[in-house]
Amino acid sequence: MPDVVIYADTVRSAELRHEVPLAIPDPFLYVERNGSRHVVVSSLELPRVRELDGLEVHTPEEFGYDELVRSGKTRAEIRDELNARACEAFGVRAATVPGDFPLEIADSLRARGLEIAADRGLFDRRRRVKSEHELAGIRRAQRAAEEGMDVARELFRRGTPITVEQVKAAIEARFSANDCTADEFVVSHGWQSAIGHHGGEGEILEGEPIVIDLWPRDRVSGCHADMTRTYVIGEPSDELREWHRLCKEALDRALADIRAGVTGRAVFDGTCEIFEAAGYTTQRTKEPGKPLEEGFFHSLGHGVGLEVHEEPSLGMLGEELVAGDVVSVEPGLYRPGYGGCRLEDIVLVTEDGCENLTDYPYELQP
């Protein structure tokens, strides 16, 4: 295994949060060398980090922090010198770093003679199989998503008038009550719901499609869930009923197909076959060189964990699934100017199938 260096905080870096499962807002150094795992953290974080298993915990003082402060160096110069001294003390001469490793930090280490090479794929693969801590967080986030969907359905049952803003406020409050957060999520309606990630706004009308896509983040683990349901207040059109039927058929087939060793592309192809047989365009049949904005215009799904969109993909470039992957499955159909329909569950891939982590009804009417 190559030596590994990460310099980041665990709030924004999924790579580091995977290794150090705490919310630490300030960047710090993480090093793997010859089977040992080192972190260099300030006294602000020492008590919490010391409770974690498998880490050798160091402080800046071990590498001359006090002397550097007295030297008159700037904060950035002290940071760079501490990083270099720590890597040298741990015996690192060449290291692999994440794809988003800070260029400034890489340049400072290279200036001290260290070889630094980015390998995004290595870190993606390390995070594919979820730890028990991460999987527990995903399950908590999924329960929060389902309770958020409950709130929306309760409001829809009361009928109109109702606004997206009212629905979002109620969902967000339920997330918080479940110790989850969400900076963004989708409650789109009518023509908005034909635009995949339109957040939604304004008054919701009877008879139009309402797409709710929720991806709350569990505060303890930093892991996300992801789920989507489509609703209508009042009577749905025949077209929307047919879309919903096809999406459920595609979802069922995908859940039956997913298992370790199957490629994400193969699962995606199954959904495309269903939609194409019904006369809808997919990524497989679209005109080359032109974006697809109707029919089934996106992939079938993606990995879910410390990032809401991560490897692997269930799409045109979908790779082989492994036991321990958590993936979303989200078939959808859309027509610009009218709206869309999407259903989404998340599943844990196993050797002989998958475990659906979503436990929620699919009915079109709330």
N, C-alpha and C positions, 0 to 999 in steps of 0.2 A: 504493500500500500504506500502511496506517496505521502510525504509530509503535507499537512493541511494547515493553512493559516486563514483565519477569518477575522476581520476587524469591522464590527458593526454593533448595533444595539439589537435587542431581541424583540422589540416592538415592531420594527419594520423589516428585519431580516428573517425570512423563514428558515434559511440555512442555519443561522445561529440559534434560533429558537428551538430547532430540532435537537441540537446538541446540548443546550442549556435551557431547560424548560421553565424559565421564569420570565416575567415581564421586567426587563431592565432597560430603562429609557436612554441611558447614555452609552456611547460606543465603548467597547473594550476588546482586548486581544484574546483570541482563542487559538491554541496551537495543538496539533496532534503530531507526535513524533515517537516512532518505535513502540506503538501500543499505548503510550501515555497521553493523557488529555490534560492540557494546562489552560488555565484562565488567569488573566491579570486584571483584577478589579479593585476599585477603591474601597475604603472602609465603609462607604455608604451601603455596599452590597455584601460585605463579607459574611454576616450572620446567615443570610439566606442561601448564599452560594455554598457555604460550608456544609449545609444540610444535604446537598445533592451527592449521590453516589458516583464514584468513578472519576472525579475531577481532582486534579492537583491545583490548589488555590494559591495564588501568589498576589502580592501587592506591589504597587509602583515603588514603594520604598526599598524593596529588595534589589531594584535595578538603579538606585541612585537618584530617586525623585527629589529628595530634599536638597542634595547637592546641586541638581540641575535648576531648581527654583532659585537658589542663591546665586547661580551663575549669571542671571539676568536674561536667560533665553526666553523667547516668546512661548506662548502656550503650544502653538503648533510645533515648534522646534523641540520642545520637551516631549510631546507626544511621539514624534518621529524617532527621537533618540531612545525613548523607553521601549518602543516596539522593536527597534533594531537590537538593543541590548538583550531583550528577553528572547528573541529568536536565536541570537547567537548563544545565549546561555543554555537554551534547550537543544542546541546542536543542529538547528535548521540551516541548510545551505541552499536548498531548492524546495519550493513549496507550490502546491496547487491551491488556487483560490477560487471563490465563486465568480460567476460571470459579472456580477455587479460590484465586485471588490473596488474600493475607492482608488481612482487613478493616482491621486496625490500620495496615498499611503504606499501603493505599489512602487511609484517612482522613488520614494525615500528609501525603501528596502533595497531596491535595485542599486541605488547609489552606494549602499554598504556592501555590495557584492552578492546579495541573495538573488537567486533565479526565481522569478514569479511567473506562473503560467495559469491562465484562467481555464476552467473546464466546467462549463455549466452542466453538462450531462452527468458528470460524476455526482454533483450535489443533488440533481434531480433524482437520480437513482437511489441515493441514500435515503431520501424522504418518501419513496414510493410505498414501502411497507410501513404502515403506521404502528407506532408504539402503543402500548396499552394506555398510557397517559393521553396520547393524542386521540385514540379511538374513543375513550371516555368523554373527551371534550367534544368530539363530533356528535356523539349521541346526545349530550346535553344541549348542544346548539340546535340539533334537529328537533328535540322536544320543544325548545323555545320557538322555532319556526312554526311548528304545528299549532302551538298556542296562539301565535300571531295570526295564523290563518283562521283559527276559531273566532278571534275577535272580528276579523273582516266579515266572515260569514254571518255573525250575529248582527252586524250593522246592515248588511245587505238584506237580511230577512225583514228588516223594518221598512224597506222600500225607499223610494226617493221622496224628497230631495236628500242627496248626500254628496259630499265632495271627496276627492282623492286626499286632500289635506286632512280631513277628519279621520279617514281610514288609516292614513300613515301615522298620525299622532297616536291612535289607539294601539296600533301594532308596535310602535317604538316603545310605548310604555310597558307593553307585555314583555318585550325583549329584556328591558331593564329589570323587570321583576324577576326574570330568570337568569340574572347575572350575565347577560349577553349584550352586545352592542351591534349597531349597524349604521355606518355613515350613509349608505345608499341602499335602496331596494326599490322594486318596481311595483307600482299599482297603476297600470295604464289601462285605458279604456278607449273603445271606438277606434278611430284611425291610429291613435297612439300605439295601440297594441300590435300593429303591424310592423313597428320599429322595435327590434329585439330588446334593446336596453333603454328605451324611453322610460324615464322615471314615472311619468304620469302627472297630470295636473287637472284641476277644474272639476266641474260638476259631472257626475256619472248619470247617464240616462238609461231608462228602461230599454231592454232589448238589445243593447250593444255588448260586445264581448269585453270582459274585464280580465286581464292577465295579471296575476300576483306572483312575483318572483322574489323569494326571500332568502338571504344568505347571512344570517346573524353569525357573530363571532363570539365564542365562549371566552369570557374574560380570564378564566384560570389557565386554560391550555393555549389560548390564542388560535384555536382551530375553528373552522367554519362548518356550517351545514349548507345545503342548497336545495330548495324545493320550489316547484311552480304548480299552480292550479289555475284553471280558467273558469269564470263564472258569468252568469247573466242574471240581471234582475228582471223578472217577468219571463216572457216566453222567448226562447232562443229561435233564431231563424233555422230553416232546414239546412242551410249551408253550414252554419256553426255546429249543428248537431252532427252532421256528417264529418266535419273536421275532428270533432271530439272523439267520435267513434274510431276514426282512423288513427288518431294519436294514441288512444288506449290500446288498440291492436298492436301498434308499433312498439309501445312500451312493454306490453306483455311478451312479445317475441324477443325483444332485447334482453329482458330479465331471464328468459329461458335460455338464451344463447351465451350469456356471460359466464365465464369460468377461467381459471388460470390456464394459460397456453393459447387461448383464442386471441386473435388480434382485434384491436379496436376497430380497424377497418372492416373486418368481417361482420362485426355487430352492426356497424353503420350501414353496410350494404343491405342487411336485412330490412332495416327501416326504409331505405331508399326503394327497395323492391315493392314494398307495400304502397308507398306514396306514388311511385311511378305507374304502378298498375291501375291506380285510381285517376291517373291523368295529370299528376302534379310534377312540376320540374324540381329537380334536386341538384346538388353540387355535381353529381355524376353526369347529368344530362344538360346542364346549362351551356349556353354559348361560350366557347373559349374566349378569354380576353375581356369578358364583360361581367360586371358584378350581378349576382342574382338577388332580387329584392322581393320575390314572391315565391309561393310554394314552400318547399323545405330548403331554406337558404343558409342554414348553419350546420355545424357538426351535431352529432347525436349526444355528445357529452364530453366530460373532462374530469381529471382528477380533482379531488376536493380534500383540503386539509389545512395546513398553515397558510395556504393561499386558497382563495375561492376558485381560481382557475390555475391548475398546475398539471403536471404530467400524471397519467398518460392521456392521450386523446382518443375519443371514439369518433373518428372522422376519416377524411381522405388519407391522412398520414398516420393513422392509428397503429401503434406498435403492440407487441404482445403483452397481454395482461398477466400480472403475477398475483399470487395469493397475498393478501394484505393491502392491495390497492383499494382505495375508496374512490368510486367514480359516480358522476351524475349521469342520468339517462333522461334526455329531454327532447323528445320528438315534438315538432311544431309545424303548423301550416299557417300561411299568411297571404293576405291580399291588400296591397296598398290602397288607402282611401276607405277601407272597410274595417280591417282589424286582423286579429290573429287568435290562435289557440295553441297553448303549449301545456304539456304535463311533464312534471319532473320529479323523480325520486333519486335518492342516493343509495348506493349498495356497496357492501364490502365483498370484494372478490375472494372466493375460496377455491380450493383445489378442484372441487367437483361442482361448482355452481356459484351462487352468490347469496348473501344475506341482505335482504332489503331493510335498510335502517329507517325507512320512512313508513309510518303507520298512519295513513290518512286516506279518507274517501276521495273518490274522483268525480263525484256528481257535478254536472254542469250547473245545476240550479242549487243555490245555497240552502 
